[in-house]
Amino acid sequence: MLIFKDRMLRGRIFKTAGPAMIEMIMYMVIGLVDIAVVGRLGAAPLAAVGLGAEIFFSIILFLEALAIGSAILVAQAKGAGKMEDASEVAGHTFLLSIVLGVVVALIGVRYAPVILGLFSVEADVYRQALDYLVIVFTISPLALGLYMAHSIFRGLGRTDIPMIIALVVNVVNVVGDFALVYGLWGFPRMEIAGAAVATSLAHGVGFILAMFFLFRGNSGLRVNLASVFKVNFATYRGILHLGIPSLAEQFFYTTANLVSMFLIVYVGTLAFASHELAITVESISFMPGFGIAVAATALVGHAVGAQDRAALQKAARGSVEFALMFMGVFALAFALLPYQIAMLFTNDQDIIAIAGSLIRIAAVEQAGIALASVIGGILKGAGNTRTPMVISTVFTWLYRLPVMYLFIRVWHLPIAYVWMLFVSDWLLRGLTYVIVYRRKKWLERALPEYASAKE
């Protein structure tokens, strides 16, 4: 394997991917802590916080997908040595995030009851999820500003900055969860609302830190606040040209998530709570794939900016190998210790029994997730954001959701069958990405001289 032979390549990937992995694990820990703390309150609170968090973060991460265009432009500008262009992209991205975040806050708070009304949940779950959503929607500008700033840092290859911020955010969230959910240390017992307030405070602190790095120049570029409002429409066109396909991909992904939840709630509160616990646990395994995909996007983007074909190909191959190795470890853990893992988050034996079986099924899909995530990151770094969007949309809407509908609403099968569907979906996506990767048309478009050299 190239990753074992080339020490310098291994170091570059790990230096970029390692902090990105830790960062994403830290953000997933926010969800894990919420689940673990609220899970002790019972199935209804667990289902409520799972549903509320899924809705809120689906919307925020949907809009954050626009920043992939910013990350690509920043990466390519850095590779070409044009840091002034990178700073301009960062400033425009900041303004875009605040404007979009305010829109989300206004609409989210006003229409939270309508959004929740789309899901057939019990009255107690609805009430508690509504309390959660109204609180977290109010900090949408800060949450979106934080996540879009992270994309800028990743494009620079400075994944250490989001990692540092994520560590601080987690400390605030953990302390806030225990203090406000259970009413410890003199704080009021707020239960679900306490989890929402803790998450909101944590994201507020994260936003302040992100702005410090962005505007003080500690990240390698410095954004001038005055220049943020000097709109350059060419810069926005560049961000949107690369970001809109990713936004469309995230839109279809987000909508599919919401439709999936709409369907899964029909299997009952116990099965839905078990599904939410299992999906939260499995999301930890996404983090190595995501972190390495971030590294692949940044390193491939730098190589495209520098017009270095050899560096691009090495970064791409090394990233794929790295992802398969790391996610193989999670596959083993999920296969061998599923029930023990579930016991870390709840003491409800019925939830443990179902969630444990789902976690074991998730072991099979790790290779597909690794290939889809990292090869998608490679394509995006090369400026091809359209292909990942097409692949994601086709498999989600023409395969996953129709079959899920049959399993749940027509055949009334247990939740385990839905998870076996997830496995087949990811494995087929992974195979599709491998075919696209090996055909190398993405490489010819990123570096036109590559095609000329073959002729």
N, C-alpha and C positions, 0 to 999 in steps of 0.2 A: 504494500500500500504506500502511495506517495506520502501520506501524512507521517509515516514512520521513517521514511528515507530522507525527507527534506526538513531539517531541523529549523531552518529560518522560516519556511512556510508555516510549519506547525506553530512556531512562536507568534507569527503575525496573526494567524487565525485565532489562537487562544487569547492573545492580548486584546483582541477586539470582541471575540465571542464570549470569553469568560465573564467580564463585567456585565455584558448584555444578558447572559443567562442568570446571573445573580440578581440583576435588576428585575427581570421578569418573574423570577421565583419570589422575590420580595413583594412584588405587586400581587402575585397569586396568594402569598401568605396573608394579605389583607382579607381576601375572600375566605381562606382557610380558617383564620382566626375568627372571623364573623360566624362561619358555620360551626366551628368548635364551641364557641361561647354560647351562641344562640341555640345550638343543637341540644343543650342541656335543658332548654325550656320546653321541649316537646316537638312533635311532628308539625303542628300548624305554624309556630314561629319559624321553624327551619324552612318550611316550604315558602313562607312569606318573604324571608330575607333572601332566599335563593331566587325567587321570582322578581323581587324588587331590584336586586343587584343586576340580574340578567338584563332587565329592561334598560336600566340606566346606563350600564357600561356598554351595552350593545349600541345605543345611540351615540355615546361619546366616542367609542372606537370606530364607529362608522364614519363620523366626520373627521376623526384623526387620520383616517386613511388618505385624505388629501395630502397630508404632509409627506407621503412617500415621494411625491414629486419634488418637494423641497429637499428631502434627503438625497435624492439622485442628483439634483442640480448642485447641491453643496459638495457632494463627493466628487463630482466631475470637475467642479471649479477648483477644489483642493488639488486634485491630480494634475490639473493644468497650471497650478500656481497662481490662480486668480482669486485671492482671498477677499478682495473688495466685492466681487460678484457674490461670493458666499455670504458676506455680511448683509448685502442687500436682500438676498433671498430670505435670510433669517428674520430680518426686520419686517418684511412683508408677510411672512408666515405668522409672526406674533400678532400683528393687527388682524389678520384673517381669523385667527383662533379666538380672539376676544369678541369680535363681532358675531361669529357663529355661536359662541358660547352663550352670549346674552339672548340670542334668539331661542336657543334650546331651553334656557332657564324660564323665559316667559311662557313659552308654549307648554313646557313640561309641567310646571306648577299648575297652570290653568287646566290642562287636559289629562292630568294623571288619573282621575277617576274613569275617564272615557277609555284610556289605554288599558287599565286593569279590567274594565268591563268586558274586554274582548276575551278574557280567559275564564273558563268555567271552574272557578275555585270556590271553596267553601267560604261562607260569610266571614268567618274568623280570619282566614288567610287573606282575604280581600282587604279587610280593615287594617290589619297590621302591615301589609305590603304598601298600602296607600300612605300610612304614616312614614314609612321608610322613603318612598319616592318623593314626597313633597319636600322632605328635608334635603335629600341629596341633589335634587334638580336645582336648588338655589345656588349651588356652587359650580354649576356647569361651566361658566367662563374660566374659572380657575383650573378645573380638571382638564378641560380641553387645551388651555394654554400650557399646562404642564406636559401633557402627552405630545403635543405638537413640537414643543421645545426639545423634547427628548429625540424626536426624529432628526432635528438639526444636529444635535450632538452626535448621533449615530452616523450621519452622513460625513461628519468630520473624522469619524473613527474614534471619537472621544467617548466611548461607551462607559468609561469610568465615572463620568459625571452623573448620568442617570442612575448608575448603581449607588453612588453616594447618597443621592437624593432619595432613592427608594429605601435605603436603610433607615434614614431619618423618618420618612413617612411611616414605615412599619412600626417604629418605636412609639410614635404618637398614636397610631391606630390601636396597637395592642394595649397600651395604658388606658386609652380612652374607652375601648371595649369593656375591659374589666370594671373600670370605674363607673361607667354609665349604664351598661346592661344590667349589672348586678347591684349597683348602688353602693360601691365600696368607697372607703376613705372619705366618707362624709358627703359623697355625691348622691343625687337622687337616683332611684332605681327606675330606669326608663325602658328597659328591655329592647324591643325592636328599634324604637326611636333612638335609643342610646347608641346602637350599632351604626345608625345612619349619621348621627352627630359626630361620632368618632371618625368615621370615614371622611366626612366633610372637613373636619379640622385637619386631618392628616393631609388631604389634598391641598388645602390652603397653605399649609407650611411648605409642601413640596413646590407649589407654584412660586412662592417667595424665593426659595433657593434657586429654582431654575432661572428666574429673572436676574438674580444676582450673577450667575455664571454667564448669562447671555449678554447683559449690558455692561458688565465690568471688564470683559475681555479675558476672563480666566479660562475660557474654552479654546482659545486659539483664534477666535474672531471676536470682534466687538461691534455691537449694534448701537448706533446712535439714535436715541429716542426721537430727536427732531427729524431724522431722515425716514423714520417709520411712516410718517404721514406725507412724505413726498412720493406719491404713487407713481410707480413705473409700470405701465400696463403690460409691457413686454415681459417683465418679470412675472407678473401674475399669469400671463398666458403660458409661460413656461411651466410654472407650478401646476396649473390646471391641465395642461396638455398631458403631463406625465401622471398627475394625481387623479384625474377623473376616472380613468380605467380602474385604478385601485379603489376609488370611491364607489364605483359601480359594483366592483367585486365585493366590497364590504357591505354595500347596500343589500345585494342579493343574499350575502351570508347572514347579515343581521335580520333581514326579513325571514329568512329560512329558520333562524334560531327562534324567532317569535312564533312562527307557524308550528315549529317542532314543539315548543312549550304548549301552544294551544292544543295540540294533539295529545301530548303526553299527560296533561292534567286529567284526561279522560280515564286514565288507568287507575286513578284514585290518589288520595293524599299520601298514603304510605309509599306507594311505588314512585310517586313524583318526588317525595322527600329523599328516597333512596337514590333516585336518578341524579338529583342535584348534588348529593354528597359524592357520588361516584364521579360525576363530571368535574367536580371541583378537584378531587384527588387526581384524576387523569390529566387535568390541565397543567399540573406540575410537570408532567412528562413533555408537554408542548414546549417548555421553556428552553431546554437544550436546542431543540430544532429551531425555535424562534431566534435564540441568541446567535446560533451559527448562521441562520438566514440573514440576520442583521450584519454579521461580519462579511458574508458573501456579497451582500448588496454594496457595502462600503468599499471592500477591497476590489471588487469588479468595477465599481464606479471610478475609483482612483485609477485603475489600469486603463479604463476607457478614456479618461481625461488625459492620461499620459501617453495614450496610443501605444500601449505595451501589450502585445498579443500574448507573449509567453507568460507574463505575470497574470494576465486574465485567466488563461487556461489552468494554470497551477492553482490559483485561488479557488476556481470553480470546482476542480476535482478534489482538492484537499477538503473543501467545505462539505462536500457530499460524504466523503469517507468519515469525517469527524462526526457528522450527524448520525450516521448509521451506528457508529461505535457507542456514542453516548446514549442514544435512545434504546439500544439493545440492553443496556443496564436496567432501564426502567421496565422493559418488557419482562426481564427475569424477576424483578421485585413484584410486579403486578401478578405474575403467574404463580409465584411461590408463597406470597404473604398477603393475599387480598383481604382476608377477614381481619387480620391483625391491623392492617392499615385502616380499615373502616372503623375499628374500635377506637382509634385515636380521636375520632370526631363526634362520636355519640355513644351513649350507653344503652340505647334502645336496641334490643336483640333482634326485633323484626327488621329494623332498618339495616342493621349489620348483616343479616343473612342475605338480603336482596342486594345491597350495595356491594358486598364482597364478591358475589357472583358476577356483577357487572364489571368490577375492577379486573377480575381475572380475564374476562372476555377482551377488555381493553388492551391486554398484553399483546394480542395478535396484530393489532393495527399500528404498532409503533413504527415499523419499517416504512409503511405507506405514508405516515405523517412526516417522518424524517425526509423522505424523498420529495414529497409535495412542498414542504416548507422551504427547504434549502434550494432546490432547483427553481422554485418561484422567486426566491431572493436573488439568485444568480441572474435570472431573466430581467428582473427589475433593475438591478445594478447596470445591466447592459442597455437600459432604456426601453425595454420591452415590458410594459405594464399591461398590455392588452391580452397576451396569451394566458397569464394566470387568471385574469378576469373571466375569459371564455371557458377555461377548464372548470373553474369553480362554479360558474353559473350553470353549465350543462349538467355536471354531476349532481349538484344540489337540487335543481328544479326538475330535471328530467328523470332522475333516478331516486335519490334519497327520499324526497318528500312524497312522491306518488306511492312508493312502496311502503313508507311509514304509514300513510293513510290507510292502505290496505291492511297492514298488520294490526293497527289499533282500532280503526272505526268499522272495518268490514269483518275481519277475522277475529278480532278481540283477543289477540295473542298477548302473552306476558311481556313485560318490559325487556326481558333478556333477548327476545327476538329482534327488538328494535336495535339493541346494541350489536347484534350480529350483522345487522344491516349496515351499521356504521363501519364495521370492520371491512366488509366487502367494498364499501364506498372508498375508503382511504387506500386500500390496496389497488383498486382500479385507477384512482387518481395518480398514485405513485408510479404505476406502470406507464400511464400517459405522459407524465413529466419526463420519465427516462427516455421515451421515444423522441420527444421534442428536443431534449438535451443532446442526444446522440446525433441528431440530424444536423445540428450546428448552424441552422439558418439564423438564429439569434446572434451568433458570433459574427456572421458575415455582415449583418446589419449594423452591429456595434462598431466593427472595424472593417470598413469596405475594402481596405487593401488586402485583407485576408482572402476574400473571394478572388481578387485579382491575382494573388500569388498562386492560387490553385490552377489558374487557367494557363 
